[in-house]
Amino acid sequence: LGLAESPAPVDINVLQTALDVLVRADDLAAELGEWSIEPSPLPPELGELDARPWFRYTRAVLINEHVDLGEPGPWHDHATPIVHGMYEQVAQALAMLYTGQVVRVICPWCDGRTITQPAGGAYTWKIHELPGGQIAIVCHGLCEPPEREVGTWWRGIPCWPISDWERLAKRVRANEAHETIGI
């Protein structure tokens, strides 16, 4: 196996996300269950990745709180950022989130070098929505590509608008082939 390859017939990041969501849903349900009269679900069994029973329980507890108080209460305020974080994690794992989505290739110009990873190898490209609704790949590495290779600059760092992605993909493929051959 090569670096970042897996013998698993699934995307490991998606499995990790499913497990993370289950753990966070179970933790949230346990927190809410400390004061609720709703019967809480049993803890997940080994190999179980379905978080829906804990989401249903959390929803029922929060609805009861809302009915009792006549408005969203403190547990709603506590649960909201946790659930929002799970939503963003799932959206990112399934490539449904544009801004902040990591492009899993090594930049051919900085070789993935960052302040925290000076030897390189980091995934430094992220998708961003630029002003005006333009979608672009932005390199967050220690990147100084030749001017002719840059689509444009945003906040002083190189980026490539969606119109440049085909040309950028060809450059990445050429760089990967170059490294594979060892030239």
Backbone hydrogen bonds, N-H to C=O, Kabsch-Sander energy under -0.5 kcal/mol:
donor,donor_aa,acceptor,acceptor_aa,energy
5,E,2,G,-2.0
12,I,10,V,-0.7
14,V,11,D,-0.5
15,L,11,D,-1.9
16,Q,12,I,-2.7
17,T,13,N,-2.1
18,A,14,V,-2.5
19,L,15,L,-2.3
20,D,16,Q,-2.8
21,V,17,T,-2.8
22,L,18,A,-2.2
23,V,19,L,-2.6
24,R,20,D,-2.5
25,A,21,V,-2.8
26,D,22,L,-2.7
27,D,23,V,-2.5
28,L,24,R,-2.4
29,A,25,A,-2.5
30,A,26,D,-2.3
31,E,27,D,-2.3
32,L,28,L,-2.5
33,G,29,A,-2.4
34,E,30,A,-0.7
34,E,31,E,-0.8
35,W,32,L,-1.3
36,S,32,L,-1.1
48,E,45,E,-2.2
51,A,49,L,-0.8
54,W,51,A,-0.7
55,F,51,A,-1.9
56,R,52,R,-2.9
57,Y,53,P,-2.0
58,T,54,W,-2.4
59,R,55,F,-2.7
60,A,56,R,-2.4
61,V,57,Y,-2.4
62,L,58,T,-2.5
63,I,59,R,-2.5
64,N,60,A,-2.4
65,E,61,V,-2.3
66,H,62,L,-2.2
67,V,63,I,-2.7
68,D,64,N,-2.8
69,L,65,E,-2.4
70,G,66,H,-2.3
77,D,73,G,-1.8
78,H,74,P,-1.9
79,A,75,W,-2.5
80,T,76,H,-2.2
82,I,78,H,-0.6
83,V,79,A,-2.8
84,H,80,T,-2.5
85,G,81,P,-2.1
86,M,82,I,-1.8
87,Y,83,V,-2.4
88,E,84,H,-2.4
89,Q,85,G,-2.1
90,V,86,M,-2.5
91,A,87,Y,-2.7
92,Q,88,E,-2.3
93,A,89,Q,-2.3
94,L,90,V,-2.0
95,A,92,Q,-1.5
96,M,91,A,-3.6
97,L,91,A,-0.8
98,Y,96,M,-0.5
100,G,127,I,-3.3
101,Q,98,Y,-2.2
103,V,125,W,-2.5
104,R,102,V,-0.6
105,V,103,V,-2.1
111,D,107,C,-1.7
113,R,110,C,-1.5
114,T,117,Q,-1.4
120,G,117,Q,-1.7
121,G,111,D,-2.5
122,A,112,G,-1.8
124,T,122,A,-1.1
125,W,103,V,-0.5
126,K,138,V,-2.2
127,I,101,Q,-2.6
128,H,136,A,-2.8
130,L,128,H,-0.8
130,L,134,Q,-3.8
133,G,130,L,-1.4
134,Q,130,L,-0.5
134,Q,131,P,-0.5
136,A,128,H,-2.5
137,I,160,W,-2.4
138,V,126,K,-3.0
138,V,136,A,-0.5
139,C,158,P,-2.1
140,H,124,T,-3.0
140,H,138,V,-0.5
142,L,113,R,-3.1
143,C,141,G,-1.9
149,E,146,P,-2.0
150,V,146,P,-0.8
150,V,147,E,-0.9
151,G,159,C,-0.6
152,T,159,C,-2.2
154,W,157,I,-2.7
157,I,154,W,-1.7
159,C,152,T,-2.6
160,W,137,I,-2.6
162,I,135,I,-1.9
164,D,161,P,-2.6
165,W,162,I,-1.3
168,L,164,D,-2.6
169,A,165,W,-2.8
170,K,166,E,-1.9
171,R,167,R,-1.8
172,V,168,L,-2.3
173,R,169,A,-2.7
174,A,170,K,-2.4
175,N,171,R,-2.2
176,E,172,V,-2.7
177,A,173,R,-2.5
178,H,174,A,-2.2
179,E,175,N,-2.2
180,T,176,E,-2.2
181,I,177,A,-2.2
182,G,178,H,-1.3
183,I,178,H,-1.7
